[in-house]
Amino acid sequence: MDWYAHTPKIPGAPWEPLREHLLRVAARAEGFASVLFPESRWAGAWARALGLLHDAGKYADAFQSLLRDGKGRVDHSTVGAVLALERYGDRSAAGWLLAYAVAGHHAGLPDGGGGGDGSLAVRLRKARIPDSVRADFLREVGPLLPAELPLPPFADPFAVALFTRIIFSCLTDADALATEGYSDPETAALRGGQPDLPTLAAALRMHLAGKAAGAEHSDVNRIRAEVLERCRDAAALPPGLFSLAVPTGGGKTLSSLSFALEHALRHGLRRVIYVIPYLSIIEQTAEVFRHAAFAGLPGAVLEHHSAYGPPGGFKDGDEEGVGPDRHKLASENWDSPVTVTTAVRFFESFFAARPSRCRKLRNVAGSVIVLDEAQLLPLPHLRPCLVLLEALARDYGCTVLLSTATQPALGRDQPLPFGLEGIRPIMPEAGAPTLHTAMERVRVEHAGRLDEEALAGLLADDDHPQALCVLDTRGHAADLYRMLKERKVERVHHLSAAMCAEHRSTVLAAIRADLDAKLSCRVVSTQLVEAGVDLDFPLVLRAMAGLDSIAQSAGRCNREGRLDGLGRVVVFDTERRNGLSDLNRRRDITKELMAARPWEEALHPDALSAYFRRLYGAGLKKRTFDGGDPYCKGRMKFGPFAFSVQAGCRWATE
């Protein structure tokens, strides 16, 4: 009999033959995987095997009846997992890794040895292979399967689990695209068409040249030009791990983008992924990339995060110039030259199991990953984040740039036992004190304890018509904002992560307008304003926090160096608590550190280095990734292999 994979949306159109679907998916997946380890063809063979096996269970009368009648439910994915084990052995890594990926290509990577009905062990025990599968699949497709699938000597079990997810990504994206090409060719035709990296690099060079020509002569702009030049020079270095530590206001955003594009062109990397910690920063950064650096190049930037939506909704030909469907399609698999996303979305995708989350992973391979504000990586998840970055650089041809306004001690044994090795600084570490002195635009002072009345009085003082106050909690910021409104203070603005993206953008635009017009402007904000938000106040007040947060807040003070003297950054104590252990730990370390130092030295590189050494050395214990890691529940427990591939693993350090 004839076997089919899918039925058409249009009545009367031909059904898709199953063998043709398997061959299409196998060819796509093999092409996707060929870039993972280009020095050999072994990764492509793995992906080809997955493509051929994934829908083997559709060679069954029950599934063909489902296509005809549209009734019932048939588990077709477990059949392919069983065949993978039979073909490549249930005592081999190849058999089990293929089984996980095939079994999960619809529902997600299953748990390994758990007792739930969805675990791979239970599914395999319950599986029954129809005679038609053994007869027709093995006759039509079986001879095309690779004879053997070598597994390279990965560094550790985590590396094997990461490979499982990335090869799974090759399968799920290939399956989705092949199915879309058959069932919805109009949508499939919308994919692609973005400008290439050489075009984007040329556009950025032109933008930066114009910006430099119109810049005023100042120490700040001189340093920005030096940072850009060093980034361009570093682009010629071999791929790997880099750091860019420049004080706030030093032009890191566009300089790091310039490094990423030039480095990608020099070394044949495929795309740039810009990873940002906060939504407030991502909105501003994507705006700069889209409408300044790449102006007139629609589709150059994919902005992918939970809050994204252009003002007024999507319209064909609007701000991206490509309409809503193209943006949605690009966000499915990050098939875009430049992707701007959040740290949460980036890192969680690599510890996820659902096909929709993992589909994009294969496009991360061979990319330049810029981790903006790297000092904001949360301590409880620091270890898995660093191990992932190390593996991407080591095994998947990625270059990782850690961009930061401070100098977090992310190198191994500084004091992290699981830190990164071989980080190459773009700005020389020996010159950090000199760079700090040249970029010094503020003076930090400590005001002791200030209650709400005293704080409101300081902000309302006519001697400080332009001031920013940064607090740790939404409630504290809202209460202080209300107090200022009750005092009839003019032009008071409030910023909070609780606002929607459009509201935040509107408020930020109003703040910038007041500052540019030299009008009175008081702003009460949560921490969202600290990293990357381009504001310039003569006075910044910051509730006691980690020294890294204080440094970020200071970056909103005298940012352009236009004041006759130094800007003022006033750190104060408050009775309001934030309830977050990580923030409290950072604040307490700052108090201990600054008890022995004058506050004028709070932003000196030596102080920041001491702060990060204490921060990362406090309570972080060395652990190894192995089958007995207590923070991973769903481990493979079959044969000689034991490592986690479970959905939603949260690997912690405490």
C-alpha positions as CSV (number, residue, x, y, z in Angstrom):
1,M,0.0,0.0,0.0
2,D,0.9,3.7,-0.3
3,W,2.1,5.4,2.9
4,Y,1.7,9.1,3.6
5,A,3.1,11.6,6.1
6,H,0.6,14.5,5.8
7,T,-2.6,15.5,4.2
8,P,-3.0,18.8,2.3
9,K,-4.9,21.8,3.6
10,I,-6.5,22.3,0.1
11,P,-9.1,19.7,-0.7
12,G,-8.1,17.5,-3.7
13,A,-4.4,18.3,-3.5
14,P,-2.1,15.3,-3.4
15,W,-1.1,13.8,-0.1
16,E,2.6,13.8,0.9
17,P,4.3,10.4,0.4
18,L,5.9,9.3,3.6
19,R,9.2,8.3,2.1
20,E,9.5,11.7,0.4
21,H,8.9,13.5,3.7
22,L,11.6,11.4,5.5
23,L,14.1,12.1,2.7
24,R,13.4,15.8,2.8
25,V,13.8,16.0,6.5
26,A,16.9,13.9,6.5
27,A,18.5,16.1,3.8
28,R,17.6,19.3,5.6
29,A,18.8,18.0,9.0
30,E,22.0,16.7,7.5
31,G,22.7,20.2,6.0
32,F,22.0,21.9,9.3
33,A,24.3,19.6,11.2
34,S,27.1,19.8,8.7
35,V,28.1,23.2,10.1
36,L,28.4,21.8,13.7
37,F,31.7,20.0,13.2
38,P,32.8,21.1,9.7
39,E,36.1,19.2,9.9
40,S,34.2,15.9,9.6
41,R,31.0,14.6,8.3
42,W,30.0,12.7,11.4
43,A,27.4,15.2,12.7
44,G,25.6,15.3,9.4
45,A,25.3,11.5,9.5
46,W,23.7,11.7,13.0
47,A,21.2,14.2,11.7
48,R,20.4,12.2,8.6
49,A,19.7,9.2,10.7
50,L,17.3,11.2,12.9
51,G,15.5,12.5,9.8
52,L,15.0,9.0,8.4
53,L,13.9,7.5,11.7
54,H,11.7,10.2,13.2
55,D,8.4,9.3,11.4
56,A,9.0,5.6,11.0
57,G,5.9,5.0,13.1
58,K,3.7,6.4,10.3
59,Y,4.2,3.1,8.4
60,A,1.3,1.8,10.3
61,D,-2.4,1.2,9.4
62,A,-3.5,3.1,12.5
63,F,-1.7,6.3,11.5
64,Q,-3.0,6.1,7.9
65,S,-6.5,5.7,9.3
66,L,-5.9,8.8,11.4
67,L,-4.9,10.8,8.3
68,R,-8.1,9.6,6.5
69,D,-10.6,10.1,9.3
70,G,-8.9,12.7,11.5
71,K,-10.0,10.7,14.6
72,G,-8.0,9.1,17.3
73,R,-4.4,9.5,18.4
74,V,-1.3,7.4,17.4
75,D,2.1,7.5,19.0
76,H,4.3,7.3,16.0
77,S,7.5,8.8,17.5
78,T,8.3,5.9,20.0
79,V,8.5,3.5,17.1
80,G,11.5,5.3,15.6
81,A,13.2,5.3,19.0
82,V,12.9,1.6,19.2
83,L,14.3,1.2,15.7
84,A,17.2,3.4,16.6
85,L,18.1,1.2,19.5
86,E,17.7,-1.9,17.4
87,R,19.8,-0.5,14.6
88,Y,22.6,1.1,16.6
89,G,22.5,-1.0,19.8
90,D,21.0,-0.5,23.3
91,R,24.5,-0.4,24.8
92,S,25.8,2.3,22.5
93,A,25.6,6.1,23.0
94,A,24.4,6.4,19.4
95,G,21.3,4.3,19.9
96,W,20.2,6.1,23.1
97,L,20.9,9.6,21.9
98,L,18.9,9.0,18.7
99,A,16.1,7.4,20.7
100,Y,15.8,10.5,22.9
101,A,15.6,12.9,20.0
102,V,13.2,10.8,17.9
103,A,10.9,10.1,20.8
104,G,10.8,13.8,21.7
105,H,10.4,15.4,18.3
106,H,6.7,16.3,19.0
107,A,6.3,16.2,22.8
108,G,9.8,17.2,23.8
109,L,12.8,15.3,25.1
110,P,11.6,12.8,27.6
111,D,12.9,12.0,31.0
112,G,15.2,9.1,31.1
113,G,14.5,6.5,33.8
114,G,11.6,8.1,35.7
115,G,8.5,6.1,36.4
116,G,6.1,8.4,34.7
117,D,4.2,7.4,31.6
118,G,6.1,10.0,29.6
119,S,9.5,8.7,30.5
120,L,11.5,7.1,27.7
121,A,11.9,3.8,29.7
122,V,8.1,3.4,30.1
123,R,7.4,4.4,26.5
124,L,9.9,1.8,25.2
125,R,8.5,-0.9,27.3
126,K,5.0,-0.2,26.0
127,A,5.9,0.2,22.4
128,R,4.8,-2.3,19.8
129,I,6.2,-2.3,16.3
130,P,3.6,-3.0,13.6
131,D,4.6,-5.6,11.1
132,S,4.2,-3.0,8.3
133,V,6.9,-0.9,9.9
134,R,9.4,-3.7,9.9
135,A,8.4,-4.6,6.4
136,D,8.0,-1.3,4.5
137,F,10.1,1.1,6.5
138,L,13.0,-1.2,6.6
139,R,12.6,-1.9,2.9
140,E,12.1,1.7,1.7
141,V,14.2,3.6,4.1
142,G,16.3,1.2,6.2
143,P,19.1,0.8,3.6
144,L,19.6,4.6,3.6
145,L,20.5,4.7,7.3
146,P,24.2,5.3,8.1
147,A,26.0,2.1,8.9
148,E,27.6,3.5,12.0
149,L,27.5,6.8,14.0
150,P,30.8,7.6,15.8
151,L,30.7,9.7,18.9
152,P,33.7,12.0,19.5
153,P,35.4,12.2,22.9
154,F,33.3,14.9,24.5
155,A,34.9,16.8,27.4
156,D,32.2,15.7,29.9
157,P,28.7,14.4,30.2
158,F,27.3,17.9,29.9
159,A,28.8,18.2,26.5
160,V,27.0,15.0,25.4
161,A,23.7,16.3,26.8
162,L,24.3,19.6,24.9
163,F,25.0,17.7,21.7
164,T,21.7,15.8,22.2
165,R,19.8,19.1,22.3
166,I,21.6,20.6,19.3
167,I,21.2,17.5,17.1
168,F,17.6,17.4,18.3
169,S,17.3,21.0,17.1
170,C,18.5,20.0,13.7
171,L,15.7,17.4,13.5
172,T,12.9,19.6,14.8
173,D,13.7,22.6,12.6
174,A,14.1,20.4,9.6
175,D,10.9,18.6,10.3
176,A,9.0,21.9,10.8
177,L,10.4,23.5,7.7
178,A,9.8,20.4,5.5
179,T,6.2,20.1,6.7
180,E,5.6,23.8,6.2
181,G,7.0,23.6,2.7
182,Y,4.4,20.9,1.8
183,S,1.4,22.1,3.7
184,D,1.9,25.9,3.6
185,P,4.2,27.0,0.7
186,E,3.0,30.6,0.9
187,T,4.3,30.9,4.5
188,A,7.5,29.0,3.6
189,A,8.1,31.6,0.8
190,L,8.2,34.4,3.4
191,R,11.3,33.0,5.1
192,G,14.7,34.4,4.4
193,G,15.5,37.5,2.4
194,Q,17.4,39.3,5.2
195,P,20.5,41.3,4.3
196,D,23.7,39.4,4.7
197,L,26.6,40.1,7.1
198,P,28.8,41.9,4.6
199,T,26.0,44.3,3.9
200,L,25.4,44.9,7.7
201,A,29.1,45.4,8.4
202,A,29.3,48.0,5.6
203,A,26.3,49.8,6.9
204,L,27.7,49.8,10.5
205,R,31.0,51.2,9.3
206,M,29.3,54.0,7.4
207,H,27.1,54.8,10.5
208,L,30.1,54.9,12.8
209,A,32.1,57.0,10.4
210,G,29.3,59.6,10.3
211,K,28.9,59.5,14.0
212,A,32.6,60.1,14.6
213,A,32.6,63.0,12.1
214,G,29.9,64.8,14.0
215,A,31.2,64.1,17.5
216,E,32.5,66.9,19.6
217,H,36.1,66.7,20.7
218,S,36.2,65.5,24.3
219,D,38.0,62.9,26.4
220,V,34.9,60.7,26.4
221,N,34.7,60.6,22.6
222,R,38.4,60.0,22.3
223,I,38.1,57.0,24.5
224,R,35.1,55.7,22.6
225,A,37.1,56.0,19.4
226,E,40.0,54.0,21.0
227,V,37.6,51.3,22.2
228,L,36.1,51.0,18.7
229,E,39.6,50.7,17.1
230,R,40.7,48.0,19.6
231,C,37.5,46.0,18.9
232,R,38.1,46.2,15.2
233,D,41.7,45.0,15.7
234,A,40.6,42.2,17.9
235,A,38.2,40.9,15.2
236,A,41.2,39.4,13.4
237,L,42.1,37.1,16.3
238,P,41.0,33.5,16.2
239,P,37.5,32.6,17.5
240,G,37.1,31.9,21.2
241,L,36.4,33.8,24.4
242,F,36.9,37.5,24.6
243,S,36.1,40.2,27.2
244,L,35.4,43.9,26.7
245,A,35.5,45.8,30.0
246,V,34.9,49.5,29.5
247,P,33.4,52.0,32.0
248,T,29.8,52.9,31.4
249,G,29.5,55.4,28.6
250,G,32.5,54.1,26.8
251,G,30.6,53.1,23.6
252,K,30.5,49.3,24.3
253,T,27.3,48.7,22.4
254,L,28.3,49.7,18.9
255,S,31.9,48.8,19.4
256,S,31.0,45.2,20.5
257,L,28.6,45.0,17.5
258,S,31.5,46.1,15.2
259,F,33.7,43.4,16.7
260,A,31.0,40.8,16.2
261,L,30.4,41.6,12.5
262,E,34.0,42.1,11.5
263,H,35.0,38.9,13.4
264,A,32.2,36.9,11.7
265,L,33.3,38.1,8.3
266,R,37.0,37.3,9.0
267,H,36.3,33.8,10.2
268,G,33.3,32.6,8.3
269,L,30.8,32.7,11.2
270,R,27.2,32.8,10.4
271,R,25.4,35.3,12.5
272,V,25.5,37.6,15.6
273,I,23.4,36.9,18.7
274,Y,23.3,39.8,21.2
275,V,22.2,38.6,24.6
276,I,20.9,41.3,27.0
277,P,19.8,41.0,30.7
278,Y,16.9,43.4,30.9
279,L,13.9,44.2,28.7
280,S,14.5,47.9,29.1
281,I,18.0,47.5,27.6
282,I,17.0,45.2,24.8
283,E,14.3,47.6,23.5
284,Q,16.8,50.4,23.4
285,T,19.6,48.3,21.8
286,A,17.4,46.8,19.1
287,E,16.2,50.3,18.3
288,V,19.7,51.6,17.9
289,F,20.6,48.6,15.7
290,R,17.5,48.7,13.6
291,H,17.1,52.5,13.0
292,A,20.7,53.8,13.3
293,A,23.3,51.1,12.6
294,F,21.2,49.3,10.0
295,A,18.9,52.1,8.9
296,G,17.2,51.3,5.6
297,L,17.9,47.5,5.8
298,P,14.6,45.8,6.7
299,G,14.8,42.5,8.4
300,A,18.4,43.0,9.6
301,V,17.5,42.6,13.3
302,L,15.3,40.0,15.0
303,E,14.2,41.3,18.4
304,H,13.0,38.2,20.3
305,H,11.6,38.5,23.8
306,S,8.3,38.2,25.6
307,A,7.4,41.9,25.4
308,Y,8.2,42.6,21.8
309,G,5.6,44.3,19.7
310,P,6.0,47.4,17.5
311,P,4.0,50.5,18.5
312,G,0.5,50.3,17.1
313,G,0.8,46.7,16.2
314,F,2.2,44.9,13.2
315,K,1.5,46.1,9.7
316,D,3.0,44.9,6.4
317,G,6.1,47.0,5.7
318,D,6.2,48.7,9.1
319,E,9.3,49.2,11.3
320,E,11.0,45.9,10.2
321,G,9.8,46.4,6.7
322,V,8.9,42.7,6.5
323,G,5.5,42.3,8.2
324,P,4.4,40.3,11.1
325,D,4.7,36.8,9.6
326,R,8.4,37.2,8.7
327,H,9.2,38.3,12.3
328,K,7.3,35.4,13.8
329,L,9.0,33.0,11.4
330,A,12.5,34.3,12.1
331,S,11.8,34.0,15.9
332,E,11.0,30.3,15.5
333,N,14.6,29.4,14.6
334,W,16.7,32.6,14.8
335,D,17.4,32.4,11.1
336,S,18.4,36.0,11.1
337,P,21.8,37.8,10.6
338,V,21.5,39.7,14.0
339,T,19.3,38.5,16.8
340,V,18.8,40.5,20.0
341,T,17.4,38.5,22.8
342,T,17.2,38.3,26.6
343,A,19.6,36.3,28.7
344,V,16.7,34.3,30.1
345,R,15.5,33.2,26.7
346,F,19.0,32.4,25.5
347,F,20.2,30.3,28.4
348,E,16.8,28.6,29.2
349,S,16.6,27.4,25.6
350,F,19.7,25.3,26.1
351,F,18.2,23.6,29.2
352,A,14.8,23.2,27.7
353,A,13.2,20.1,26.0
354,R,10.2,21.4,24.0
355,P,10.8,21.5,20.2
356,S,9.6,25.1,20.1
357,R,12.4,26.1,22.5
358,C,15.1,23.9,21.1
359,R,14.5,24.6,17.4
360,K,16.7,27.6,17.3
361,L,19.8,25.9,18.9
362,R,21.3,24.7,15.7
363,N,21.5,28.3,14.5
364,V,23.6,29.3,17.5
365,A,26.4,27.2,16.3
366,G,29.0,29.1,14.4
367,S,27.8,32.5,15.7
368,V,29.3,35.4,17.6
369,I,27.6,35.7,21.0
370,V,27.8,39.0,22.7
371,L,26.8,38.7,26.3
372,D,26.1,42.3,27.3
373,E,26.4,43.3,31.0
374,A,28.0,40.0,31.8
375,Q,28.3,40.9,35.4
376,L,24.5,40.5,35.8
377,L,24.5,36.8,35.4
378,P,22.7,35.5,38.4
379,L,24.8,33.7,41.0
380,P,22.4,30.7,41.4
381,H,22.7,29.9,37.7
382,L,26.3,31.2,37.1
383,R,27.8,27.8,36.8
384,P,25.6,26.3,34.1
385,C,25.8,29.6,32.1
386,L,29.6,29.5,32.1
387,V,29.8,25.8,31.3
388,L,27.4,26.3,28.4
389,L,29.4,29.3,27.0
390,E,32.6,27.3,27.3
391,A,31.1,24.3,25.4
392,L,29.7,26.6,22.6
393,A,33.2,28.1,22.1
394,R,35.0,24.7,22.4
395,D,32.7,22.4,20.4
396,Y,30.4,24.5,18.2
397,G,32.7,27.2,16.6
398,C,31.2,30.1,18.5
399,T,33.0,33.2,19.7
400,V,31.8,34.6,23.0
401,L,32.3,38.3,23.9
402,L,31.7,39.2,27.6
403,S,30.9,42.9,27.5
404,T,30.8,44.6,30.8
405,A,31.2,48.0,32.5
406,T,33.1,46.4,35.3
407,Q,35.5,43.5,35.5
408,P,33.7,40.4,36.9
409,A,36.1,37.6,37.8
410,L,34.7,35.0,35.4
411,G,38.1,33.4,34.8
412,R,38.8,30.1,36.4
413,D,40.1,30.2,39.9
414,Q,39.5,34.0,40.2
415,P,38.0,32.6,42.4
416,L,35.6,30.5,40.4
417,P,36.7,26.8,40.2
418,F,34.3,26.5,37.2
419,G,35.2,29.8,35.5
420,L,36.2,30.2,31.9
421,E,39.7,29.6,30.7
422,G,41.5,31.6,27.9
423,I,39.5,34.8,28.0
424,R,41.3,37.4,25.9
425,P,40.7,41.0,26.9
426,I,40.1,43.4,24.1
427,M,41.0,46.4,26.4
428,P,44.3,45.6,28.2
429,E,43.7,44.8,31.9
430,A,46.8,46.6,32.8
431,G,45.3,49.8,31.5
432,A,42.1,49.5,33.5
433,P,43.1,52.1,36.2
434,T,44.2,54.5,33.5
435,L,41.0,54.0,31.5
436,H,39.0,54.5,34.8
437,T,40.8,57.8,35.5
438,A,40.3,59.0,31.9
439,M,36.6,58.2,32.1
440,E,36.1,59.5,35.6
441,R,33.0,61.7,35.5
442,V,31.4,61.3,38.9
443,R,32.2,61.4,42.6
444,V,30.6,58.7,44.8
445,E,29.6,59.7,48.3
446,H,27.7,57.9,51.1
447,A,24.9,59.8,52.8
448,G,24.1,57.3,55.5
449,R,20.5,56.3,56.2
450,L,17.7,58.3,54.5
451,D,14.0,57.7,55.2
452,E,11.4,58.4,52.6
453,E,10.8,62.0,53.8
454,A,14.5,62.8,53.6
455,L,14.8,61.2,50.2
456,A,11.8,63.0,48.8
457,G,13.1,66.3,50.3
458,L,16.4,65.8,48.6
459,L,14.8,65.0,45.2
460,A,12.4,68.0,45.5
461,D,15.2,70.5,46.4
462,D,15.3,73.3,43.8
463,D,19.1,73.0,43.9
464,H,18.7,69.6,42.1
465,P,16.2,70.2,39.3
466,Q,17.5,67.1,37.4
467,A,18.0,64.0,39.5
468,L,17.6,60.2,39.2
469,C,16.8,58.0,42.2
470,V,17.3,54.2,41.7
471,L,15.6,51.8,44.2
472,D,15.5,48.1,44.6
473,T,11.8,47.4,44.8
474,R,8.8,48.4,42.7
475,G,6.9,49.2,45.9
476,H,9.6,51.6,47.2
477,A,9.8,53.3,43.8
478,A,6.0,53.7,43.6
479,D,5.7,55.1,47.1
480,L,8.5,57.7,46.6
481,Y,6.9,58.7,43.2
482,R,3.6,59.3,44.9
483,M,5.2,61.4,47.6
484,L,6.8,63.6,45.0
485,K,3.5,64.0,43.2
486,E,1.8,64.9,46.4
487,R,4.4,67.6,47.0
488,K,3.5,69.0,43.5
489,V,7.0,68.6,42.2
490,E,7.1,69.3,38.5
491,R,8.0,66.8,35.8
492,V,8.3,63.7,37.9
493,H,8.7,60.4,36.0
494,H,8.4,56.8,37.2
495,L,10.1,53.8,35.6
496,S,9.4,50.2,36.5
497,A,9.7,46.7,35.0
498,A,5.9,46.4,35.7
499,M,5.3,48.8,32.8
500,C,4.7,47.4,29.3
501,A,7.4,48.0,26.7
502,E,5.4,50.8,24.9
503,H,4.8,52.6,28.2
504,R,8.5,52.4,29.2
505,S,9.5,53.7,25.8
506,T,7.1,56.6,26.1
507,V,8.4,57.6,29.6
508,L,12.0,57.3,28.5
509,A,11.3,59.6,25.5
510,A,9.7,62.2,27.8
511,I,12.7,62.0,30.2
512,R,15.2,62.5,27.4
513,A,13.1,65.4,26.0
514,D,13.2,67.1,29.5
515,L,16.9,66.6,29.8
516,D,17.7,67.8,26.3
517,A,15.6,71.0,27.0
518,K,17.4,71.5,30.3
519,L,14.0,71.4,32.1
520,S,13.5,70.1,35.6
521,C,13.3,66.3,35.6
522,R,13.1,64.0,38.5
523,V,13.0,60.3,37.9
524,V,12.3,57.5,40.3
525,S,13.2,54.1,38.9
526,T,13.8,50.5,39.8
527,Q,17.1,48.8,38.7
528,L,15.9,48.6,35.1
529,V,17.4,52.0,34.4
530,E,20.9,50.9,35.4
531,A,22.3,48.9,32.5
532,G,22.5,50.4,29.0
533,V,19.7,53.0,29.3
534,D,21.1,56.1,27.7
535,L,20.3,58.9,30.2
536,D,22.5,61.7,31.6
537,F,21.8,63.3,35.0
538,P,24.0,65.6,37.1
539,L,22.8,63.9,40.3
540,V,22.1,60.2,40.9
541,L,20.9,58.7,44.2
542,R,21.2,55.0,44.6
543,A,19.9,52.8,47.5
544,M,22.7,50.7,49.0
545,A,23.3,47.8,46.6
546,G,26.1,45.7,45.1
547,L,29.0,47.7,43.8
548,D,28.3,46.5,40.3
549,S,24.8,48.1,40.5
550,I,26.2,51.3,42.0
551,A,28.7,51.5,39.1
552,Q,25.8,51.0,36.6
553,S,23.7,53.7,38.3
554,A,26.8,56.0,38.2
555,G,26.8,55.4,34.4
556,R,23.6,57.5,34.2
557,C,25.4,60.5,35.9
558,N,27.4,63.0,33.8
559,R,27.4,60.3,31.1
560,E,28.7,62.6,28.3
561,G,31.1,64.4,30.6
562,R,29.5,67.8,29.9
563,L,29.5,69.1,33.4
564,D,32.2,71.6,34.5
565,G,33.1,69.4,37.4
566,L,32.2,65.9,38.5
567,G,28.6,64.5,38.7
568,R,27.3,63.4,42.1
569,V,26.4,59.8,42.9
570,V,24.9,59.6,46.4
571,V,24.6,56.1,47.9
572,F,22.2,55.9,50.9
573,D,20.9,53.2,53.3
574,T,17.2,52.5,53.6
575,E,15.0,50.3,55.8
576,R,13.2,48.9,52.8
577,R,14.3,45.4,52.0
578,N,14.1,43.6,48.7
579,G,13.7,40.1,49.9
580,L,16.0,38.7,47.2
581,S,19.0,36.7,48.6
582,D,21.3,37.5,45.6
583,L,20.8,41.2,45.8
584,N,21.1,41.2,49.6
585,R,24.4,39.3,49.3
586,R,25.8,41.8,46.9
587,R,24.7,44.7,49.1
588,D,26.2,43.2,52.2
589,I,29.6,42.5,50.5
590,T,29.6,46.1,49.3
591,K,29.1,47.3,52.9
592,E,31.9,45.2,54.2
593,L,34.2,46.2,51.4
594,M,33.6,49.9,51.6
595,A,33.9,50.0,55.4
596,A,37.6,49.9,54.8
597,R,37.8,52.2,51.8
598,P,36.8,55.8,51.1
599,W,33.7,56.0,49.0
600,E,35.5,58.1,46.4
601,E,37.3,54.9,45.4
602,A,34.1,52.9,45.0
603,L,34.4,52.7,41.2
604,H,38.1,52.1,41.0
605,P,39.0,48.8,39.2
606,D,40.8,47.5,42.3
607,A,37.6,47.9,44.4
608,L,35.4,46.3,41.7
609,S,37.9,43.4,41.4
610,A,37.9,42.8,45.1
611,Y,34.1,43.0,45.1
612,F,33.7,40.3,42.4
613,R,36.3,38.1,44.1
614,R,34.3,38.2,47.3
615,L,31.0,37.8,45.5
616,Y,32.0,34.7,43.6
617,G,33.9,33.3,46.4
618,A,31.0,33.5,48.9
619,G,29.2,30.1,49.1
620,L,30.1,28.9,45.6
621,K,31.3,25.3,45.7
622,K,33.1,23.3,43.1
623,R,31.0,20.6,41.6
624,T,31.4,18.4,38.5
625,F,28.8,17.6,35.9
626,D,28.2,13.9,36.1
627,G,25.4,11.4,36.5
628,G,25.2,12.0,40.2
629,D,24.7,15.8,40.1
630,P,22.0,16.4,42.7
631,Y,20.5,19.3,40.8
632,C,19.5,17.2,37.8
633,K,16.6,14.8,38.2
634,G,16.0,13.3,34.8
635,R,19.2,11.4,33.9
636,M,19.8,8.8,31.3
637,K,20.3,5.6,33.2
638,F,20.6,3.1,30.4
639,G,23.7,1.1,29.6
640,P,27.0,2.9,30.5
641,F,25.6,6.4,30.1
642,A,24.3,8.7,32.7
643,F,23.6,12.4,32.0
644,S,20.7,14.7,32.1
645,V,18.5,15.8,29.2
646,Q,15.4,16.4,31.1
647,A,13.1,19.4,30.4
648,G,13.5,22.4,32.6
649,C,16.6,21.3,34.5
650,R,17.7,24.1,36.8
651,W,21.4,23.5,37.5
652,A,22.3,25.6,40.5
653,T,25.5,26.2,42.5
654,E,24.0,26.5,46.0
